[in-house]
C-alpha cells in the first residue's frame, strides 16, 4: 500500500449551479489530504485512510457580490472546513475508473455519497484522481439563494481534480 499526499497548488475543485440569470461558478485550489492506494497491474485501487480537506473560505466565483453571499451562506467562521473521507472503493465501469463511497462533511452536516472517478498515474510518483457528481445543497442545510428574479437551482455540479505525490512514509491502515 502506497501513501500519496495531495499537492495543494495542483488539486482543485469546481462547482456550478444554474440560476435564472446565469450559471454560478465557484473554484478553488488548495485541497489538502492524503490518498492510500494499491498500485499494481492494470488497476489502481484506493483504500483507507483517504481524505481530502479544504477551507470553505477559499471557494470563490470571481464576483464580489456572489462571493460575499457565498461566504455568508456557508457561515465560514462557524464551518471553516469541508472534508471528504473514503469509506470503500470498488472497480468502476471503465478500466481506469473506481466507484467510491465516502462521507462529505460540509456546513455541519455529514452525508454518505458515491462517485465514479478516473484514477491514473501521471508518472511513477504522481497519482491523479478526477471525478464529479451533482450535490443538492439542501441536503447540507443550505437553502438555494434567491433575490427578486435571481433564483439558484439547488443542484450543484461538483468536480474535483486531485494531484498527489507519493510519500515514502508507511501507510497506517484503519482497523475495521
C-alpha positions as CSV (number, residue, x, y, z in Angstrom):
1,X,0.0,0.0,0.0
2,X,1.4,3.4,-1.0
3,X,0.6,6.7,0.6
4,X,0.2,9.8,-1.6
5,X,-0.1,13.4,-0.3
6,X,-2.2,16.0,-2.2
7,X,-0.3,18.8,-3.9
8,X,-2.5,21.8,-2.9
9,X,-1.4,24.1,-5.8
10,X,-2.5,21.4,-8.3
11,X,-5.5,19.9,-6.6
12,X,-8.7,21.8,-7.4
13,X,-12.5,21.8,-7.1
14,X,-15.2,23.4,-9.3
15,X,-18.8,23.8,-8.5
16,X,-21.5,25.1,-10.9
17,X,-25.2,25.9,-10.2
18,X,-27.8,27.1,-12.7
19,X,-29.7,30.2,-12.0
20,X,-32.5,32.2,-13.6
21,X,-29.9,34.8,-14.8
22,X,-26.6,33.0,-15.5
23,X,-24.6,30.0,-14.2
24,X,-23.0,30.5,-10.8
25,X,-19.4,29.0,-10.9
26,X,-17.0,28.7,-8.0
27,X,-13.5,27.3,-8.0
28,X,-10.7,26.7,-5.6
29,X,-7.2,25.3,-5.4
30,X,-5.6,24.4,-2.1
31,X,-7.1,21.0,-1.4
32,X,-5.1,19.0,1.1
33,X,-5.1,15.4,2.4
34,X,-3.8,12.0,1.7
35,X,-4.6,9.0,-0.5
36,X,-3.8,5.4,0.3
37,X,-3.6,3.4,-2.9
38,X,-2.7,-0.1,-4.0
39,X,-0.8,0.4,-7.3
40,X,0.0,-2.6,-9.4
41,X,-1.1,-4.3,-12.6
42,X,-3.7,-2.6,-14.7
43,X,-5.7,-1.1,-11.9
44,X,-5.1,1.3,-9.1
45,X,-7.4,0.8,-6.0
46,X,-7.9,3.5,-3.4
47,X,-8.1,2.5,0.3
48,X,-8.5,4.0,3.7
49,X,-7.2,6.3,5.1
50,X,-8.0,8.6,2.2
51,X,-9.3,12.1,2.9
52,X,-9.5,15.5,1.3
53,X,-9.9,18.8,3.1
54,X,-10.2,22.4,2.1
55,X,-11.1,25.7,3.7
56,X,-14.6,26.9,2.7
57,X,-13.4,30.5,2.6
58,X,-11.3,29.5,-0.4
59,X,-14.4,29.0,-2.6
60,X,-14.6,31.9,-5.0
61,X,-16.6,32.9,-8.0
62,X,-14.6,35.9,-9.1
63,X,-17.6,38.2,-8.4
64,X,-17.5,40.2,-5.1
65,X,-21.3,40.2,-4.6
66,X,-21.6,36.4,-5.2
67,X,-18.5,35.7,-3.1
68,X,-19.8,37.7,-0.1
69,X,-23.2,35.9,-0.3
70,X,-21.5,32.6,-0.6
71,X,-19.3,33.2,2.4
72,X,-22.3,34.3,4.4
73,X,-24.4,31.3,3.5
74,X,-21.6,28.9,4.1
75,X,-21.2,30.5,7.6
76,X,-17.4,30.3,7.1
77,X,-16.5,31.4,10.7
78,X,-18.7,28.6,12.1
79,X,-17.9,26.0,9.5
80,X,-14.3,26.8,8.2
81,X,-13.6,23.4,6.5
82,X,-15.0,20.8,4.3
83,X,-13.9,17.2,4.4
84,X,-14.4,14.1,2.3
85,X,-13.3,10.7,3.5
86,X,-13.3,7.4,1.6
87,X,-15.3,4.5,3.1
88,X,-15.0,2.0,0.3
89,X,-13.7,1.7,-3.3
90,X,-14.5,-0.8,-5.9
91,X,-13.8,-1.2,-9.6
92,X,-15.8,1.1,-11.8
93,X,-17.3,0.6,-15.3
94,X,-14.2,1.7,-17.2
95,X,-10.8,0.0,-16.8
96,X,-9.3,3.1,-15.2
97,X,-12.3,4.1,-13.0
98,X,-13.4,3.4,-9.5
99,X,-16.7,3.7,-7.7
100,X,-16.1,5.4,-4.4
101,X,-18.4,5.6,-1.4
102,X,-17.4,8.1,1.2
103,X,-18.6,10.8,3.5
104,X,-18.8,14.5,2.9
105,X,-18.8,16.9,5.9
106,X,-20.0,20.3,4.9
107,X,-21.7,23.1,6.7
108,X,-22.0,21.0,9.9
109,X,-23.7,18.1,8.1
110,X,-22.1,14.8,7.1
111,X,-23.7,12.7,4.3
112,X,-22.7,9.5,2.6
113,X,-22.2,9.9,-1.2
114,X,-20.9,7.8,-4.1
115,X,-19.0,9.0,-7.1
116,X,-17.3,7.4,-10.2
117,X,-13.7,8.7,-10.6
118,X,-10.9,8.2,-13.1
119,X,-7.6,7.2,-11.5
120,X,-4.2,7.0,-13.2
121,X,-0.6,7.6,-12.6
122,X,0.9,10.7,-14.2
123,X,4.3,9.3,-13.5
124,X,5.7,6.7,-11.1
125,X,5.3,9.1,-8.1
126,X,2.2,11.2,-9.1
127,X,-1.4,10.0,-8.8
128,X,-4.3,11.7,-10.5
129,X,-7.9,11.3,-9.4
130,X,-10.7,13.1,-11.3
131,X,-14.5,12.9,-10.9
132,X,-17.7,14.7,-10.1
133,X,-21.3,14.4,-9.3
134,X,-24.3,16.6,-8.5
135,X,-25.0,17.6,-4.9
136,X,-28.2,19.0,-3.6
137,X,-27.3,21.9,-1.3
138,X,-30.5,21.4,0.7
139,X,-29.0,18.1,1.9
140,X,-26.4,20.1,3.8
141,X,-28.8,22.6,5.3
142,X,-28.3,25.3,2.6
143,X,-31.4,26.7,1.0
144,X,-30.7,27.9,-2.5
145,X,-30.1,31.7,-2.8
146,X,-33.0,33.7,-4.1
147,X,-33.1,37.5,-4.7
148,X,-36.0,39.0,-6.5
149,X,-35.8,37.5,-10.0
150,X,-32.5,35.7,-9.3
151,X,-33.0,32.1,-8.2
152,X,-30.3,29.4,-7.9
153,X,-31.1,25.8,-8.6
154,X,-30.4,23.6,-5.5
155,X,-28.5,21.0,-7.6
156,X,-24.8,21.9,-7.8
157,X,-22.5,20.0,-10.2
158,X,-19.2,19.5,-8.3
159,X,-16.0,18.3,-9.9
160,X,-12.5,17.7,-8.4
161,X,-9.1,17.0,-9.7
162,X,-6.7,15.6,-7.1
163,X,-3.0,15.5,-7.8
164,X,-1.0,13.6,-5.2
165,X,2.7,12.8,-4.8
166,X,4.0,9.5,-3.4
167,X,5.1,9.8,0.2
168,X,7.7,7.3,1.4
169,X,6.3,7.1,5.0
170,X,4.4,3.8,5.6
171,X,0.6,3.8,5.4
172,X,-1.3,3.1,8.6
173,X,-4.3,1.1,7.8
174,X,-7.5,1.9,9.7
175,X,-8.9,-1.0,11.8
176,X,-12.3,-2.2,10.5
